[in-house]
Amino acid sequence: MTNTFMIPPARVKFAIRKPMPDNKWRYDIVLMRNPDSGPFFPLFEVPAVGDLVFLYDDQRKEGGVYKVVTRQWAYPGYGSMVWPYATPYPSLGPMVDVIVEPSDGAFHDEYEPAEPEEDDDEPRG
């Protein structure tokens, strides 16, 4: 996708949601290597709710497939430090929290046919 409006990419932070006692959740931020070295990952296209994404945490040295369960956007306000008055676009894109849960991936529960039995007495050819 071409960015024709010079709008900066969204600053996306992924968090893995894990169930805890008393119907509460724990959110582990995924720290991926990126140009800013922070928790935000610059993306022009943010994964939609229901999308499956592969994430790898460079600090924990672990990764896997996750399903996006919700997103929360925060846009800069006109006249703010990142979008000064009299400028057509903000200098930084919106911040997006993307909450994910572990997933088995797109090919979970795939049918695997039984291996055909080989008859050692028959010639092969």
trRosetta pair geometry for C-beta under 8 A, 3 or more apart (Angstrom, degrees):
i j d omega theta_ij theta_ji phi_ij phi_ji
1 44 6.1 -162 78 121 117 132
1 45 6.2 112 21 -51 143 119
3 6 6.9 115 138 -75 101 21
3 7 6.4 -129 -167 50 110 74
3 9 7.8 -85 -87 -70 153 76
3 44 5.9 -118 -68 -126 117 137
5 89 6.9 140 146 -84 94 142
6 89 6.0 177 99 27 91 160
7 89 5.4 -139 -100 -151 67 137
7 90 7.8 46 -146 47 78 79
7 93 6.6 86 155 -101 84 94
8 42 7.7 -78 169 -143 89 116
8 89 7.5 150 -5 146 80 120
8 90 6.8 -84 24 94 114 85
8 91 6.8 45 -26 156 142 31
8 92 5.5 -82 78 -148 156 25
8 93 4.0 -134 100 -41 88 86
9 42 4.1 88 86 -179 134 91
9 43 5.6 159 178 67 119 19
9 44 4.8 -80 -114 -67 96 61
9 93 5.0 -105 98 -10 28 157
10 42 7.3 148 75 -151 43 51
10 43 5.4 -30 63 69 94 78
10 44 7.2 137 12 -111 83 19
10 46 5.3 -26 64 -57 156 115
10 73 8.0 -69 -139 -126 127 96
10 93 4.6 -119 -86 137 31 131
10 94 5.3 -23 -123 66 87 80
10 95 7.4 138 -172 -111 79 14
10 96 4.9 17 170 -4 128 123
11 40 3.8 3 177 -179 98 137
11 41 7.4 133 -163 54 51 30
11 42 6.2 -27 -101 -92 59 63
11 92 6.7 -6 -29 176 128 105
11 93 5.7 155 -19 75 76 93
11 94 7.2 -150 28 100 78 35
11 95 4.9 -32 73 -105 103 65
11 96 7.0 157 76 19 48 73
12 40 6.4 124 54 -160 31 70
12 41 4.9 -42 70 64 91 84
12 42 7.4 147 16 -104 85 11
12 43 4.9 2 -4 19 134 119
12 46 5.8 166 -91 -116 129 99
12 95 8.0 158 -84 -163 28 49
12 96 4.8 -22 -107 70 72 104
12 98 5.8 11 -168 -7 104 120
13 29 6.4 -36 179 -142 105 103
13 39 4.9 33 -125 134 110 102
13 40 5.3 -54 -63 -94 87 63
13 41 7.3 142 -85 10 37 80
13 95 7.1 7 -1 -173 107 93
13 96 7.2 175 25 87 67 52
13 97 5.4 -25 70 -109 100 62
13 98 7.0 170 81 23 44 75
14 29 7.3 117 84 -159 54 55
14 30 4.2 -19 88 39 108 122
14 32 7.5 49 31 -13 122 118
14 41 7.1 2 -9 14 99 129
14 53 7.8 -127 -118 98 141 144
14 55 5.7 -149 126 -119 162 149
14 66 7.8 116 -174 76 126 154
14 98 5.0 -30 -104 73 66 103
14 100 6.0 -1 -166 2 100 121
15 27 4.2 13 168 -178 130 104
15 28 6.4 152 -161 70 71 36
15 29 5.3 -36 -100 -94 84 52
15 30 6.8 -156 -89 -3 28 81
15 97 6.5 -5 5 -170 118 95
15 98 7.3 159 22 80 69 51
15 99 5.5 -27 71 -109 96 65
15 100 7.1 160 79 25 43 75
16 27 7.0 152 70 -155 42 52
16 28 4.7 -17 54 59 98 96
16 30 6.3 91 -25 -53 96 100
16 55 7.8 -162 -65 77 105 146
16 66 6.5 -111 -109 -116 92 144
16 100 5.7 -40 -105 77 59 89
16 101 7.2 109 -160 -108 69 31
16 102 7.1 43 -157 -48 115 76
17 25 5.1 -22 -161 -168 95 129
17 26 7.5 143 -155 74 46 45
17 27 5.8 -18 -96 -99 63 76
17 69 6.5 -60 27 39 141 142
17 99 5.2 40 -37 -177 119 104
17 100 6.9 175 10 76 86 33
17 101 5.3 -45 62 -81 97 82
18 25 6.7 134 66 -163 41 72
18 26 4.8 -24 64 62 98 95
18 27 7.7 179 19 -80 75 29
18 28 6.7 33 -5 -6 118 107
19 24 7.9 119 -164 80 54 46
19 25 6.4 -50 -106 -107 39 67
19 26 8.0 2 87 18 6 82
20 24 4.5 -40 73 84 110 91
20 25 6.1 162 12 -112 98 13
20 26 5.1 95 -48 -26 123 95
21 24 6.7 9 78 33 46 101
27 99 7.0 -67 -124 -122 116 99
29 39 5.3 -32 175 -142 135 129
30 55 5.0 -26 -161 166 161 134
30 56 7.9 111 -173 80 115 20
30 57 4.9 -117 -149 -85 73 93
31 39 6.2 -68 -103 -109 76 70
31 57 5.5 63 47 -154 68 83
31 58 5.8 -92 109 47 86 84
31 59 4.6 34 66 -3 134 116
31 60 7.7 125 41 -3 100 85
32 41 5.5 17 64 -84 124 130
32 55 6.9 -102 -67 -161 123 85
32 56 6.5 93 -112 74 95 67
32 57 6.9 -86 -69 -110 63 39
32 58 6.0 110 -134 -12 33 103
33 37 8.0 -14 -147 -105 56 60
33 58 5.0 88 -40 -53 86 157
34 37 6.8 -156 71 -56 70 28
34 38 7.4 -59 70 48 116 57
34 40 7.4 -114 85 96 158 51
34 41 5.0 -157 -78 -117 150 69
34 42 6.7 145 -172 10 128 81
35 42 6.9 -18 36 11 111 127
36 40 6.4 -9 71 71 144 92
36 42 7.3 112 -9 -31 117 105
40 95 6.8 -78 -114 -129 132 89
42 93 7.3 113 -138 33 86 134
43 46 5.6 118 100 -81 128 60
46 71 6.6 99 144 -136 131 149
46 96 5.3 -44 -121 118 149 170
46 98 6.7 -166 -172 -73 104 127
47 51 4.0 -136 -173 76 102 147
47 53 5.2 -77 -75 -58 166 129
47 68 5.0 -178 120 -49 114 149
47 98 6.4 78 58 -148 100 147
48 51 5.0 108 57 -27 67 114
48 68 6.6 151 101 81 32 148
48 71 7.8 -80 -141 -17 35 139
49 68 5.3 -131 -119 116 36 103
49 69 6.7 18 -144 177 90 15
49 70 6.2 19 -106 -98 115 33
49 71 6.4 -123 -58 -5 88 97
50 67 7.0 -22 -148 -171 27 98
50 68 6.4 -33 25 68 25 92
51 67 7.4 162 85 -151 37 56
51 68 4.8 25 53 16 82 124
52 65 5.6 5 -179 -176 107 106
52 66 7.1 159 -154 80 60 35
52 67 5.6 -33 -97 -95 70 67
52 68 7.8 -137 -76 -1 23 80
52 103 5.7 -118 -126 88 103 158
52 105 6.4 105 -176 -137 148 45
52 106 5.7 -158 44 -55 160 86
53 65 7.3 158 81 -152 31 60
53 66 5.6 -26 65 64 81 86
53 68 6.5 61 -2 -45 114 98
53 100 6.7 -91 51 -109 110 146
54 63 6.6 54 175 160 82 118
54 64 7.1 -122 -141 136 71 19
54 65 5.5 -39 -92 -93 71 65
54 66 7.7 137 -106 16 23 77
55 63 5.7 -155 102 -146 49 94
55 64 7.2 -12 57 58 73 50
55 66 5.7 -10 13 12 115 126
55 100 7.0 146 -5 60 143 163
56 62 7.4 -164 -149 107 64 26
56 63 3.3 -39 -102 -76 67 143
57 60 4.2 23 104 38 128 103
57 61 7.2 -61 91 -8 79 17
57 62 5.8 2 48 60 104 67
57 63 6.3 175 11 -77 64 74
58 61 7.2 22 -167 -76 30 54
64 102 6.3 7 107 -133 138 91
64 103 7.9 167 138 50 100 63
65 102 7.6 80 83 -162 60 58
65 103 4.9 -80 119 74 95 95
65 104 7.2 -8 78 117 127 11
65 105 4.2 84 60 -81 171 81
65 106 7.9 -124 -163 -12 152 68
66 100 3.6 52 152 161 129 131
66 101 6.3 153 -159 70 87 26
66 102 6.0 -58 -106 -101 75 31
66 103 5.6 131 -138 7 20 99
67 100 6.2 151 71 -156 35 80
67 101 5.5 -23 57 60 90 83
67 102 7.9 13 13 104 84 16
67 103 4.2 106 -30 -64 95 132
68 71 6.9 5 -180 -52 119 95
68 98 5.9 -51 -129 -173 106 103
68 99 7.3 102 -158 75 60 50
68 100 5.5 -46 -93 -96 46 83
69 99 5.2 -59 62 104 95 97
69 100 6.5 147 3 -119 86 26
69 101 5.4 54 -36 -9 128 105
70 98 7.9 176 92 -151 46 44
70 99 4.8 9 57 47 85 117
71 96 5.8 -12 -170 -172 105 104
71 97 6.9 156 -158 82 51 56
71 98 5.3 -11 -107 -104 85 68
71 99 7.3 -157 -77 18 37 76
72 96 7.0 154 76 -157 46 54
72 97 4.4 -2 54 52 101 105
72 99 7.8 49 -5 -17 98 104
73 94 5.4 10 -167 155 96 139
73 95 7.4 143 -160 81 47 52
73 96 5.3 -16 -102 -103 67 82
74 94 6.1 163 77 -170 46 87
74 95 4.4 -10 58 60 105 99
74 96 7.6 -166 22 -73 70 38
74 97 8.0 51 -9 -10 104 92
75 94 4.6 -39 -97 -107 62 113
76 80 5.2 -138 -177 60 92 139
76 82 4.5 -98 -130 80 152 116
76 83 4.6 140 122 -12 122 118
76 90 4.4 116 62 -122 140 152
76 92 6.4 113 -45 72 142 89
76 94 6.9 -139 -7 -94 73 60
77 80 4.5 102 66 -34 80 120
77 83 6.7 -165 91 55 33 124
78 83 5.4 -80 -111 122 42 124
78 85 7.1 76 164 -93 85 60
79 83 6.9 -1 16 97 27 86
79 84 7.0 34 -132 -149 28 34
79 85 5.2 27 -101 -58 73 88
80 83 5.2 45 50 44 87 83
80 84 7.6 -102 74 -72 37 42
80 90 7.7 5 64 -121 106 112
81 84 7.4 3 -151 -65 22 81
82 90 4.9 36 133 -169 92 106
82 91 5.0 -126 -162 50 70 89
82 92 4.5 -55 -157 29 136 102
83 87 6.5 -150 -165 74 56 115
83 89 7.3 -92 -124 150 96 31
83 90 3.6 -53 -77 -98 101 85
83 91 7.0 -160 -74 5 50 70
84 87 5.1 72 68 2 80 123
87 90 7.7 104 105 -91 121 28
87 91 7.7 -9 141 -47 157 84
90 93 7.1 145 86 -88 116 26
103 108 7.7 -119 164 -37 79 136
104 108 3.4 70 109 -93 126 132
104 109 7.6 69 113 -18 151 76
105 108 5.7 140 63 -45 68 87
107 110 4.9 -3 173 -50 87 128
119 122 4.7 55 96 5 112 109
